[in-house]
Amino acid sequence: MVGVCGSCQYAGKPGYESLSLGVDQKVLDEMKVVDEQIKKHMKDYGFTHGNCKEHYMQIAMQIPGMTPERLALTQSKVKNANSMPACLLKDDALRHAFMRGLFTKDEIDKAAQQVQQSNQNLTERFKTLAGIKK
């Protein structure tokens, strides 16, 4: 299962501007790509939608009758909740991985290893072309 913050996924779309948490338009444009990737891979992964900590607190603050004491209690509970999805508006690395269709830790790690190996091969090739010995 891949946890996704539904509020992050829809942030910046018409009618959902309040979910943007004040992030740059560039991030909101990237979230459009994330949304497309999620829709494209719906059959390949089990996506589960919830709210990230940031959006959960935004929603909690809008509850009628929410007192500062209750808000503080909610905030302390949310800080300790590890099962909530990451905030894709704030987590650049995860957002960029999702933009590439990489949704699991294994896929992200494998892609990083491939990039590192490619960079190493390229460096070795440049050294060879430049006549630099090892």
N, CA, C and O atoms as CSV, one atom per row, in Angstrom:
chain,resi,resn,atom,element,x,y,z
A,1,MET,N,N,0.840,-1.183,0.000
A,1,MET,CA,C,0.000,0.000,0.000
A,1,MET,C,C,0.887,1.248,0.000
A,1,MET,O,O,1.876,1.336,0.728
A,2,VAL,N,N,0.510,2.179,-0.816
A,2,VAL,CA,C,1.234,3.447,-0.914
A,2,VAL,C,C,0.344,4.528,-0.313
A,2,VAL,O,O,-0.738,4.813,-0.825
A,3,GLY,N,N,0.808,5.118,0.767
A,3,GLY,CA,C,0.055,6.183,1.426
A,3,GLY,C,C,0.239,7.508,0.718
A,3,GLY,O,O,1.364,7.930,0.449
A,4,VAL,N,N,-0.869,8.162,0.418
A,4,VAL,CA,C,-0.846,9.450,-0.269
A,4,VAL,C,C,-1.779,10.406,0.464
A,4,VAL,O,O,-2.891,10.036,0.839
A,5,CYS,N,N,-1.324,11.619,0.662
A,5,CYS,CA,C,-2.198,12.640,1.230
A,5,CYS,C,C,-3.112,13.136,0.116
A,5,CYS,O,O,-2.660,13.752,-0.850
A,6,GLY,N,N,-4.391,12.861,0.266
A,6,GLY,CA,C,-5.355,13.298,-0.735
A,6,GLY,C,C,-5.415,14.808,-0.859
A,6,GLY,O,O,-5.650,15.335,-1.946
A,7,SER,N,N,-5.206,15.504,0.243
A,7,SER,CA,C,-5.216,16.969,0.203
A,7,SER,C,C,-4.035,17.492,-0.601
A,7,SER,O,O,-4.180,18.443,-1.368
A,8,CYS,N,N,-2.875,16.883,-0.434
A,8,CYS,CA,C,-1.708,17.281,-1.230
A,8,CYS,C,C,-1.962,17.004,-2.709
A,8,CYS,O,O,-1.641,17.824,-3.569
A,9,GLN,N,N,-2.540,15.845,-2.993
A,9,GLN,CA,C,-2.785,15.450,-4.376
A,9,GLN,C,C,-3.678,16.454,-5.092
A,9,GLN,O,O,-3.481,16.713,-6.279
A,10,TYR,N,N,-4.658,17.023,-4.391
A,10,TYR,CA,C,-5.590,17.947,-5.021
A,10,TYR,C,C,-5.232,19.418,-4.827
A,10,TYR,O,O,-5.906,20.290,-5.374
A,11,ALA,N,N,-4.200,19.705,-4.070
A,11,ALA,CA,C,-3.808,21.094,-3.808
A,11,ALA,C,C,-3.553,21.831,-5.114
A,11,ALA,O,O,-2.886,21.317,-6.012
A,12,GLY,N,N,-4.085,23.025,-5.204
A,12,GLY,CA,C,-3.865,23.858,-6.374
A,12,GLY,C,C,-4.865,23.653,-7.494
A,12,GLY,O,O,-4.933,24.456,-8.424
A,13,LYS,N,N,-5.646,22.580,-7.411
A,13,LYS,CA,C,-6.667,22.374,-8.442
A,13,LYS,C,C,-7.806,23.357,-8.211
A,13,LYS,O,O,-8.026,23.802,-7.085
A,14,PRO,N,N,-8.520,23.693,-9.260
A,14,PRO,CA,C,-9.655,24.619,-9.102
A,14,PRO,C,C,-10.627,24.117,-8.027
A,14,PRO,O,O,-11.086,22.975,-8.056
A,15,GLY,N,N,-10.918,24.999,-7.093
A,15,GLY,CA,C,-11.817,24.656,-5.999
A,15,GLY,C,C,-11.097,24.131,-4.768
A,15,GLY,O,O,-11.706,23.999,-3.706
A,16,TYR,N,N,-9.813,23.832,-4.892
A,16,TYR,CA,C,-9.042,23.275,-3.776
A,16,TYR,C,C,-7.845,24.152,-3.412
A,16,TYR,O,O,-6.890,23.679,-2.796
A,17,GLU,N,N,-7.896,25.407,-3.787
A,17,GLU,CA,C,-6.775,26.320,-3.558
A,17,GLU,C,C,-6.403,26.424,-2.091
A,17,GLU,O,O,-5.241,26.668,-1.768
A,18,SER,N,N,-7.357,26.244,-1.200
A,18,SER,CA,C,-7.072,26.381,0.231
A,18,SER,C,C,-6.145,25.276,0.738
A,18,SER,O,O,-5.606,25.389,1.839
A,19,LEU,N,N,-5.951,24.216,-0.037
A,19,LEU,CA,C,-5.090,23.107,0.380
A,19,LEU,C,C,-3.622,23.349,0.052
A,19,LEU,O,O,-2.771,22.533,0.407
A,20,SER,N,N,-3.314,24.444,-0.613
A,20,SER,CA,C,-1.953,24.658,-1.121
A,20,SER,C,C,-0.923,24.972,-0.046
A,20,SER,O,O,0.276,24.942,-0.325
A,21,LEU,N,N,-1.353,25.272,1.170
A,21,LEU,CA,C,-0.444,25.563,2.295
A,21,LEU,C,C,0.580,26.646,1.968
A,21,LEU,O,O,1.650,26.693,2.574
A,22,GLY,N,N,0.256,27.512,1.016
A,22,GLY,CA,C,1.139,28.631,0.697
A,22,GLY,C,C,2.411,28.251,-0.034
A,22,GLY,O,O,3.385,29.002,0.020
A,23,VAL,N,N,2.443,27.107,-0.721
A,23,VAL,CA,C,3.650,26.698,-1.438
A,23,VAL,C,C,3.710,27.370,-2.801
A,23,VAL,O,O,2.714,27.904,-3.289
A,24,ASP,N,N,4.878,27.336,-3.399
A,24,ASP,CA,C,5.101,27.951,-4.708
A,24,ASP,C,C,4.258,27.285,-5.790
A,24,ASP,O,O,3.877,26.120,-5.673
A,25,GLN,N,N,3.982,28.029,-6.821
A,25,GLN,CA,C,3.226,27.501,-7.959
A,25,GLN,C,C,3.971,26.341,-8.615
A,25,GLN,O,O,3.347,25.415,-9.133
A,26,LYS,N,N,5.300,26.389,-8.595
A,26,LYS,CA,C,6.111,25.309,-9.181
A,26,LYS,C,C,5.767,23.975,-8.514
A,26,LYS,O,O,5.621,22.959,-9.193
A,27,VAL,N,N,5.641,23.980,-7.202
A,27,VAL,CA,C,5.302,22.763,-6.459
A,27,VAL,C,C,3.895,22.298,-6.837
A,27,VAL,O,O,3.660,21.102,-7.014
A,28,LEU,N,N,2.972,23.233,-6.958
A,28,LEU,CA,C,1.605,22.875,-7.334
A,28,LEU,C,C,1.565,22.298,-8.747
A,28,LEU,O,O,0.787,21.385,-9.023
A,29,ASP,N,N,2.401,22.829,-9.644
A,29,ASP,CA,C,2.495,22.269,-10.993
A,29,ASP,C,C,3.072,20.856,-10.949
A,29,ASP,O,O,2.631,19.977,-11.690
A,30,GLU,N,N,4.055,20.641,-10.083
A,30,GLU,CA,C,4.620,19.297,-9.931
A,30,GLU,C,C,3.581,18.328,-9.374
A,30,GLU,O,O,3.575,17.148,-9.726
A,31,MET,N,N,2.706,18.824,-8.509
A,31,MET,CA,C,1.661,17.963,-7.955
A,31,MET,C,C,0.675,17.517,-9.028
A,31,MET,O,O,0.056,16.462,-8.893
A,32,LYS,N,N,0.520,18.299,-10.087
A,32,LYS,CA,C,-0.329,17.866,-11.206
A,32,LYS,C,C,0.271,16.627,-11.855
A,32,LYS,O,O,-0.452,15.711,-12.246
A,33,VAL,N,N,1.595,16.604,-11.966
A,33,VAL,CA,C,2.284,15.441,-12.534
A,33,VAL,C,C,2.129,14.242,-11.588
A,33,VAL,O,O,1.893,13.120,-12.036
A,34,VAL,N,N,2.263,14.485,-10.286
A,34,VAL,CA,C,2.079,13.419,-9.302
A,34,VAL,C,C,0.680,12.836,-9.424
A,34,VAL,O,O,0.507,11.617,-9.428
A,35,ASP,N,N,-0.312,13.702,-9.523
A,35,ASP,CA,C,-1.700,13.257,-9.655
A,35,ASP,C,C,-1.865,12.386,-10.901
A,35,ASP,O,O,-2.519,11.344,-10.854
A,36,GLU,N,N,-1.276,12.814,-12.005
A,36,GLU,CA,C,-1.344,12.032,-13.244
A,36,GLU,C,C,-0.682,10.664,-13.072
A,36,GLU,O,O,-1.205,9.654,-13.543
A,37,GLN,N,N,0.468,10.636,-12.398
A,37,GLN,CA,C,1.175,9.374,-12.183
A,37,GLN,C,C,0.365,8.431,-11.291
A,37,GLN,O,O,0.299,7.229,-11.549
A,38,ILE,N,N,-0.243,8.975,-10.252
A,38,ILE,CA,C,-1.064,8.152,-9.363
A,38,ILE,C,C,-2.228,7.549,-10.149
A,38,ILE,O,O,-2.509,6.356,-10.026
A,39,LYS,N,N,-2.892,8.354,-10.941
A,39,LYS,CA,C,-4.021,7.863,-11.740
A,39,LYS,C,C,-3.546,6.824,-12.757
A,39,LYS,O,O,-4.231,5.831,-13.000
A,40,LYS,N,N,-2.389,7.054,-13.342
A,40,LYS,CA,C,-1.846,6.133,-14.336
A,40,LYS,C,C,-1.512,4.772,-13.713
A,40,LYS,O,O,-1.661,3.736,-14.362
A,41,HIS,N,N,-1.064,4.778,-12.464
A,41,HIS,CA,C,-0.601,3.544,-11.813
A,41,HIS,C,C,-1.603,2.962,-10.819
A,41,HIS,O,O,-1.241,2.111,-10.006
A,42,MET,N,N,-2.850,3.406,-10.874
A,42,MET,CA,C,-3.872,2.925,-9.928
A,42,MET,C,C,-3.984,1.403,-9.914
A,42,MET,O,O,-4.202,0.807,-8.859
A,43,LYS,N,N,-3.838,0.778,-11.064
A,43,LYS,CA,C,-3.984,-0.681,-11.145
A,43,LYS,C,C,-2.727,-1.413,-10.707
A,43,LYS,O,O,-2.780,-2.606,-10.409
A,44,ASP,N,N,-1.602,-0.721,-10.664
A,44,ASP,CA,C,-0.327,-1.349,-10.315
A,44,ASP,C,C,-0.031,-1.328,-8.819
A,44,ASP,O,O,0.733,-2.158,-8.326
A,45,TYR,N,N,-0.628,-0.390,-8.101
A,45,TYR,CA,C,-0.348,-0.207,-6.681
A,45,TYR,C,C,-1.664,-0.075,-5.923
A,45,TYR,O,O,-2.696,0.282,-6.490
A,46,GLY,N,N,-1.601,-0.368,-4.650
A,46,GLY,CA,C,-2.739,-0.094,-3.779
A,46,GLY,C,C,-2.506,1.250,-3.106
A,46,GLY,O,O,-1.742,1.338,-2.145
A,47,PHE,N,N,-3.143,2.277,-3.594
A,47,PHE,CA,C,-3.009,3.610,-3.008
A,47,PHE,C,C,-4.044,3.766,-1.901
A,47,PHE,O,O,-5.214,3.424,-2.075
A,48,THR,N,N,-3.606,4.277,-0.783
A,48,THR,CA,C,-4.512,4.588,0.312
A,48,THR,C,C,-4.391,6.082,0.589
A,48,THR,O,O,-3.289,6.612,0.730
A,49,HIS,N,N,-5.516,6.740,0.663
A,49,HIS,CA,C,-5.512,8.191,0.844
A,49,HIS,C,C,-5.900,8.557,2.270
A,49,HIS,O,O,-6.818,7.982,2.855
A,50,GLY,N,N,-5.190,9.510,2.800
A,50,GLY,CA,C,-5.459,10.074,4.111
A,50,GLY,C,C,-5.037,11.526,4.051
A,50,GLY,O,O,-5.057,12.146,2.988
A,51,ASN,N,N,-4.659,12.062,5.187
A,51,ASN,CA,C,-4.137,13.429,5.240
A,51,ASN,C,C,-2.781,13.416,5.917
A,51,ASN,O,O,-2.567,12.698,6.894
A,52,CYS,N,N,-1.867,14.216,5.390
A,52,CYS,CA,C,-0.578,14.410,6.041
A,52,CYS,C,C,-0.799,15.228,7.314
A,52,CYS,O,O,-1.884,15.764,7.539
A,53,LYS,N,N,0.224,15.316,8.125
A,53,LYS,CA,C,0.102,16.048,9.391
A,53,LYS,C,C,-0.272,17.510,9.172
A,53,LYS,O,O,-1.085,18.069,9.908
A,54,GLU,N,N,0.326,18.121,8.157
A,54,GLU,CA,C,0.073,19.530,7.893
A,54,GLU,C,C,-1.387,19.768,7.510
A,54,GLU,O,O,-2.024,20.693,8.015
A,55,HIS,N,N,-1.909,18.940,6.624
A,55,HIS,CA,C,-3.298,19.114,6.205
A,55,HIS,C,C,-4.271,18.704,7.308
A,55,HIS,O,O,-5.341,19.297,7.448
A,56,TYR,N,N,-3.905,17.702,8.082
A,56,TYR,CA,C,-4.761,17.293,9.189
A,56,TYR,C,C,-4.942,18.457,10.167
A,56,TYR,O,O,-6.051,18.726,10.628
A,57,MET,N,N,-3.846,19.136,10.473
A,57,MET,CA,C,-3.922,20.274,11.391
A,57,MET,C,C,-4.686,21.437,10.760
A,57,MET,O,O,-5.416,22.143,11.455
A,58,GLN,N,N,-4.528,21.641,9.464
A,58,GLN,CA,C,-5.282,22.695,8.783
A,58,GLN,C,C,-6.782,22.426,8.902
A,58,GLN,O,O,-7.563,23.343,9.156
A,59,ILE,N,N,-7.172,21.191,8.722
A,59,ILE,CA,C,-8.586,20.814,8.834
A,59,ILE,C,C,-9.060,20.961,10.277
A,59,ILE,O,O,-10.166,21.441,10.526
A,60,ALA,N,N,-8.221,20.547,11.226
A,60,ALA,CA,C,-8.595,20.624,12.642
A,60,ALA,C,C,-8.838,22.068,13.073
A,60,ALA,O,O,-9.737,22.335,13.869
A,61,MET,N,N,-8.047,22.992,12.556
A,61,MET,CA,C,-8.205,24.394,12.933
A,61,MET,C,C,-9.522,24.977,12.435
A,61,MET,O,O,-9.987,25.986,12.964
A,62,GLN,N,N,-10.124,24.362,11.433
A,62,GLN,CA,C,-11.367,24.875,10.867
A,62,GLN,C,C,-12.609,24.288,11.531
A,62,GLN,O,O,-13.730,24.669,11.191
A,63,ILE,N,N,-12.422,23.367,12.472
A,63,ILE,CA,C,-13.563,22.759,13.150
A,63,ILE,C,C,-14.202,23.803,14.067
A,63,ILE,O,O,-13.518,24.423,14.880
A,64,PRO,N,N,-15.514,23.992,13.930
A,64,PRO,CA,C,-16.190,24.968,14.804
A,64,PRO,C,C,-16.043,24.572,16.277
A,64,PRO,O,O,-16.203,23.406,16.638
A,65,GLY,N,N,-15.740,25.548,17.106
A,65,GLY,CA,C,-15.599,25.296,18.539
A,65,GLY,C,C,-14.248,24.725,18.947
A,65,GLY,O,O,-14.066,24.342,20.102
A,66,MET,N,N,-13.308,24.662,18.025
A,66,MET,CA,C,-11.976,24.143,18.349
A,66,MET,C,C,-11.280,25.144,19.268
A,66,MET,O,O,-11.010,26.283,18.887
A,67,THR,N,N,-11.001,24.696,20.468
A,67,THR,CA,C,-10.339,25.559,21.442
A,67,THR,C,C,-8.825,25.415,21.297
A,67,THR,O,O,-8.348,24.419,20.753
A,68,PRO,N,N,-8.075,26.391,21.775
A,68,PRO,CA,C,-6.620,26.275,21.727
A,68,PRO,C,C,-6.114,25.032,22.473
A,68,PRO,O,O,-5.121,24.428,22.067
A,69,GLU,N,N,-6.785,24.655,23.545
A,69,GLU,CA,C,-6.379,23.481,24.311
A,69,GLU,C,C,-6.571,22.198,23.489
A,69,GLU,O,O,-5.685,21.345,23.427
A,70,ARG,N,N,-7.752,22.083,22.858
A,70,ARG,CA,C,-8.023,20.903,22.028
A,70,ARG,C,C,-7.098,20.860,20.823
A,70,ARG,O,O,-6.668,19.787,20.401
A,71,LEU,N,N,-6.794,22.020,20.273
A,71,LEU,CA,C,-5.889,22.090,19.132
A,71,LEU,C,C,-4.491,21.634,19.540
A,71,LEU,O,O,-3.836,20.903,18.798
A,72,ALA,N,N,-4.038,22.058,20.703
A,72,ALA,CA,C,-2.725,21.644,21.205
A,72,ALA,C,C,-2.688,20.138,21.431
A,72,ALA,O,O,-1.690,19.490,21.114
A,73,LEU,N,N,-3.752,19.578,21.969
A,73,LEU,CA,C,-3.834,18.132,22.194
A,73,LEU,C,C,-3.805,17.390,20.857
A,73,LEU,O,O,-3.103,16.390,20.711
A,74,THR,N,N,-4.561,17.879,19.896
A,74,THR,CA,C,-4.581,17.271,18.560
A,74,THR,C,C,-3.198,17.330,17.932
A,74,THR,O,O,-2.737,16.363,17.325
A,75,GLN,N,N,-2.541,18.473,18.084
A,75,GLN,CA,C,-1.212,18.647,17.502
A,75,GLN,C,C,-0.213,17.679,18.133
A,75,GLN,O,O,0.626,17.122,17.425
A,76,SER,N,N,-0.283,17.470,19.435
A,76,SER,CA,C,0.643,16.539,20.084
A,76,SER,C,C,0.393,15.111,19.629
A,76,SER,O,O,1.340,14.336,19.494
A,77,LYS,N,N,-0.864,14.746,19.389
A,77,LYS,CA,C,-1.176,13.404,18.889
A,77,LYS,C,C,-0.669,13.220,17.466
A,77,LYS,O,O,-0.140,12.164,17.117
A,78,VAL,N,N,-0.835,14.249,16.653
A,78,VAL,CA,C,-0.413,14.177,15.259
A,78,VAL,C,C,1.111,14.068,15.156
A,78,VAL,O,O,1.619,13.339,14.304
A,79,LYS,N,N,1.835,14.775,16.005
A,79,LYS,CA,C,3.299,14.724,15.965
A,79,LYS,C,C,3.818,13.310,16.186
A,79,LYS,O,O,4.871,12.950,15.659
A,80,ASN,N,N,3.096,12.511,16.953
A,80,ASN,CA,C,3.529,11.154,17.259
A,80,ASN,C,C,2.951,10.112,16.313
A,80,ASN,O,O,3.250,8.927,16.454
A,81,ALA,N,N,2.140,10.519,15.365
A,81,ALA,CA,C,1.504,9.579,14.439
A,81,ALA,C,C,2.435,9.293,13.268
A,81,ALA,O,O,2.649,10.156,12.417
A,82,ASN,N,N,2.983,8.092,13.223
A,82,ASN,CA,C,3.895,7.725,12.147
A,82,ASN,C,C,3.179,7.112,10.948
A,82,ASN,O,O,3.783,6.915,9.894
A,83,SER,N,N,1.911,6.816,11.109
A,83,SER,CA,C,1.185,6.148,10.030
A,83,SER,C,C,0.590,7.123,9.019
A,83,SER,O,O,-0.001,6.694,8.027
A,84,MET,N,N,0.732,8.397,9.247
A,84,MET,CA,C,0.181,9.386,8.318
A,84,MET,C,C,1.085,9.510,7.100
A,84,MET,O,O,2.305,9.385,7.214
A,85,PRO,N,N,0.483,9.759,5.920
A,85,PRO,CA,C,1.320,9.937,4.731
A,85,PRO,C,C,2.154,11.210,4.835
A,85,PRO,O,O,1.810,12.142,5.561
A,86,ALA,N,N,3.252,11.224,4.096
A,86,ALA,CA,C,4.127,12.401,4.068
A,86,ALA,C,C,3.444,13.538,3.330
A,86,ALA,O,O,2.578,13.316,2.484
A,87,CYS,N,N,3.843,14.750,3.658
A,87,CYS,CA,C,3.321,15.933,2.968
A,87,CYS,C,C,4.096,16.084,1.661
A,87,CYS,O,O,5.270,16.456,1.663
A,88,LEU,N,N,3.432,15.795,0.558
A,88,LEU,CA,C,4.081,15.875,-0.744
A,88,LEU,C,C,4.379,17.314,-1.160
A,88,LEU,O,O,5.200,17.545,-2.047
A,89,LEU,N,N,3.730,18.261,-0.538
A,89,LEU,CA,C,4.016,19.665,-0.845
A,89,LEU,C,C,5.333,20.100,-0.214
A,89,LEU,O,O,5.973,21.032,-0.701
A,90,LYS,N,N,5.740,19.442,0.852
A,90,LYS,CA,C,6.953,19.829,1.579
A,90,LYS,C,C,8.123,18.865,1.331
A,90,LYS,O,O,9.279,19.275,1.433
A,91,ASP,N,N,7.847,17.602,1.009
A,91,ASP,CA,C,8.881,16.583,0.816
A,91,ASP,C,C,9.266,16.536,-0.665
A,91,ASP,O,O,8.676,15.798,-1.453
A,92,ASP,N,N,10.266,17.339,-1.020
A,92,ASP,CA,C,10.665,17.452,-2.426
A,92,ASP,C,C,11.112,16.116,-3.012
A,92,ASP,O,O,10.713,15.765,-4.122
A,93,ALA,N,N,11.928,15.374,-2.283
A,93,ALA,CA,C,12.463,14.115,-2.807
A,93,ALA,C,C,11.339,13.115,-3.092
A,93,ALA,O,O,11.333,12.469,-4.139
A,94,LEU,N,N,10.407,12.991,-2.178
A,94,LEU,CA,C,9.305,12.050,-2.376
A,94,LEU,C,C,8.395,12.511,-3.519
A,94,LEU,O,O,7.948,11.697,-4.327
A,95,ARG,N,N,8.127,13.807,-3.583
A,95,ARG,CA,C,7.298,14.338,-4.667
A,95,ARG,C,C,7.952,14.063,-6.020
A,95,ARG,O,O,7.269,13.677,-6.969
A,96,HIS,N,N,9.259,14.258,-6.114
A,96,HIS,CA,C,9.965,14.028,-7.375
A,96,HIS,C,C,9.990,12.545,-7.734
A,96,HIS,O,O,9.913,12.190,-8.910
A,97,ALA,N,N,10.097,11.684,-6.733
A,97,ALA,CA,C,10.029,10.243,-6.994
A,97,ALA,C,C,8.646,9.873,-7.525
A,97,ALA,O,O,8.529,9.130,-8.499
A,98,PHE,N,N,7.606,10.389,-6.886
A,98,PHE,CA,C,6.240,10.119,-7.334
A,98,PHE,C,C,6.026,10.650,-8.755
A,98,PHE,O,O,5.307,10.038,-9.544
A,99,MET,N,N,6.640,11.772,-9.076
A,99,MET,CA,C,6.519,12.336,-10.421
A,99,MET,C,C,7.101,11.381,-11.465
A,99,MET,O,O,6.656,11.369,-12.612
A,100,ARG,N,N,8.080,10.592,-11.073
A,100,ARG,CA,C,8.713,9.630,-11.985
A,100,ARG,C,C,8.032,8.268,-11.937
A,100,ARG,O,O,8.475,7.327,-12.597
A,101,GLY,N,N,6.951,8.158,-11.155
A,101,GLY,CA,C,6.243,6.883,-11.065
A,101,GLY,C,C,6.898,5.900,-10.118
A,101,GLY,O,O,6.655,4.696,-10.202
A,102,LEU,N,N,7.730,6.405,-9.215
A,102,LEU,CA,C,8.395,5.565,-8.213
A,102,LEU,C,C,7.634,5.734,-6.900
A,102,LEU,O,O,7.666,6.805,-6.293
A,103,PHE,N,N,6.953,4.682,-6.466
A,103,PHE,CA,C,6.068,4.815,-5.321
A,103,PHE,C,C,6.486,4.012,-4.095
A,103,PHE,O,O,5.947,4.233,-3.010
A,104,THR,N,N,7.421,3.097,-4.237
A,104,THR,CA,C,7.850,2.307,-3.081
A,104,THR,C,C,9.291,2.642,-2.731
A,104,THR,O,O,10.045,3.142,-3.566
A,105,LYS,N,N,9.659,2.366,-1.504
A,105,LYS,CA,C,11.030,2.625,-1.046
A,105,LYS,C,C,12.028,1.832,-1.885
A,105,LYS,O,O,13.094,2.342,-2.229
A,106,ASP,N,N,11.689,0.593,-2.212
A,106,ASP,CA,C,12.581,-0.233,-3.027
A,106,ASP,C,C,12.813,0.378,-4.407
A,106,ASP,O,O,13.941,0.398,-4.899
A,107,GLU,N,N,11.752,0.872,-5.027
A,107,GLU,CA,C,11.888,1.500,-6.340
A,107,GLU,C,C,12.726,2.769,-6.260
A,107,GLU,O,O,13.563,3.023,-7.126
A,108,ILE,N,N,12.502,3.546,-5.241
A,108,ILE,CA,C,13.251,4.794,-5.064
A,108,ILE,C,C,14.728,4.491,-4.823
A,108,ILE,O,O,15.600,5.138,-5.403
A,109,ASP,N,N,15.007,3.503,-3.965
A,109,ASP,CA,C,16.395,3.119,-3.695
A,109,ASP,C,C,17.078,2.567,-4.937
A,109,ASP,O,O,18.232,2.897,-5.211
A,110,LYS,N,N,16.374,1.728,-5.690
A,110,LYS,CA,C,16.942,1.145,-6.910
A,110,LYS,C,C,17.259,2.231,-7.928
A,110,LYS,O,O,18.315,2.198,-8.560
A,111,ALA,N,N,16.356,3.193,-8.092
A,111,ALA,CA,C,16.591,4.297,-9.031
A,111,ALA,C,C,17.793,5.132,-8.601
A,111,ALA,O,O,18.586,5.562,-9.438
A,112,ALA,N,N,17.928,5.362,-7.296
A,112,ALA,CA,C,19.075,6.127,-6.784
A,112,ALA,C,C,20.377,5.384,-7.049
A,112,ALA,O,O,21.381,5.998,-7.410
A,113,GLN,N,N,20.366,4.061,-6.871
A,113,GLN,CA,C,21.562,3.261,-7.145
A,113,GLN,C,C,21.919,3.307,-8.630
A,113,GLN,O,O,23.094,3.386,-8.988
A,114,GLN,N,N,20.901,3.258,-9.491
A,114,GLN,CA,C,21.142,3.320,-10.927
A,114,GLN,C,C,21.748,4.661,-11.321
A,114,GLN,O,O,22.647,4.712,-12.159
A,115,VAL,N,N,21.263,5.741,-10.726
A,115,VAL,CA,C,21.813,7.068,-11.004
A,115,VAL,C,C,23.261,7.145,-10.529
A,115,VAL,O,O,24.128,7.666,-11.231
A,116,GLN,N,N,23.513,6.619,-9.325
A,116,GLN,CA,C,24.872,6.635,-8.790
A,116,GLN,C,C,25.812,5.822,-9.676
A,116,GLN,O,O,26.931,6.259,-9.944
A,117,GLN,N,N,25.379,4.649,-10.134
A,117,GLN,CA,C,26.210,3.813,-11.001
A,117,GLN,C,C,26.440,4.501,-12.341
A,117,GLN,O,O,27.544,4.456,-12.884
A,118,SER,N,N,25.405,5.134,-12.872
A,118,SER,CA,C,25.533,5.852,-14.131
A,118,SER,C,C,26.522,7.012,-13.997
A,118,SER,O,O,27.340,7.241,-14.888
A,119,ASN,N,N,26.444,7.734,-12.891
A,119,ASN,CA,C,27.379,8.838,-12.645
A,119,ASN,C,C,28.803,8.329,-12.530
A,119,ASN,O,O,29.731,8.951,-13.046
A,120,GLN,N,N,28.979,7.207,-11.857
A,120,GLN,CA,C,30.313,6.623,-11.695
A,120,GLN,C,C,30.860,6.183,-13.058
A,120,GLN,O,O,32.027,6.425,-13.364
A,121,ASN,N,N,30.027,5.542,-13.868
A,121,ASN,CA,C,30.454,5.122,-15.203
A,121,ASN,C,C,30.830,6.319,-16.061
A,121,ASN,O,O,31.818,6.278,-16.794
A,122,LEU,N,N,30.054,7.372,-15.971
A,122,LEU,CA,C,30.321,8.587,-16.739
A,122,LEU,C,C,31.637,9.229,-16.294
A,122,LEU,O,O,32.425,9.676,-17.127
A,123,THR,N,N,31.870,9.273,-14.992
A,123,THR,CA,C,33.114,9.824,-14.458
A,123,THR,C,C,34.314,9.020,-14.968
A,123,THR,O,O,35.317,9.593,-15.395
A,124,GLU,N,N,34.202,7.695,-14.921
A,124,GLU,CA,C,35.291,6.839,-15.410
A,124,GLU,C,C,35.526,7.064,-16.907
A,124,GLU,O,O,36.669,7.086,-17.364
A,125,ARG,N,N,34.455,7.229,-17.654
A,125,ARG,CA,C,34.577,7.462,-19.093
A,125,ARG,C,C,35.271,8.790,-19.372
A,125,ARG,O,O,36.127,8.863,-20.254
A,126,PHE,N,N,34.917,9.838,-18.636
A,126,PHE,CA,C,35.570,11.131,-18.799
A,126,PHE,C,C,37.048,11.055,-18.435
A,126,PHE,O,O,37.889,11.658,-19.101
A,127,LYS,N,N,37.363,10.311,-17.374
A,127,LYS,CA,C,38.764,10.155,-16.979
A,127,LYS,C,C,39.552,9.457,-18.081
A,127,LYS,O,O,40.687,9.833,-18.374
A,128,THR,N,N,38.953,8.450,-18.683
A,128,THR,CA,C,39.615,7.729,-19.758
A,128,THR,C,C,39.841,8.655,-20.955
A,128,THR,O,O,40.927,8.683,-21.535
A,129,LEU,N,N,38.815,9.400,-21.309
A,129,LEU,CA,C,38.930,10.324,-22.446
A,129,LEU,C,C,39.955,11.427,-22.184
A,129,LEU,O,O,40.623,11.894,-23.106
A,130,ALA,N,N,40.072,11.836,-20.922
A,130,ALA,CA,C,41.010,12.899,-20.567
A,130,ALA,C,C,42.419,12.350,-20.349
A,130,ALA,O,O,43.365,13.116,-20.169
A,131,GLY,N,N,42.557,11.034,-20.366
A,131,GLY,CA,C,43.873,10.425,-20.182
A,131,GLY,C,C,44.311,10.409,-18.730
A,131,GLY,O,O,45.505,10.310,-18.451
A,132,ILE,N,N,43.372,10.503,-17.799
A,132,ILE,CA,C,43.686,10.470,-16.382
A,132,ILE,C,C,43.698,9.009,-15.942
A,132,ILE,O,O,42.731,8.268,-16.121
A,133,LYS,N,N,44.821,8.631,-15.366
A,133,LYS,CA,C,44.936,7.235,-14.900
A,133,LYS,C,C,44.383,7.113,-13.499
A,133,LYS,O,O,44.380,8.066,-12.721
A,134,LYS,N,N,43.918,5.920,-13.200
A,134,LYS,CA,C,43.307,5.646,-11.885
A,134,LYS,C,C,44.326,5.668,-10.797
A,134,LYS,O,O,43.989,5.459,-9.632
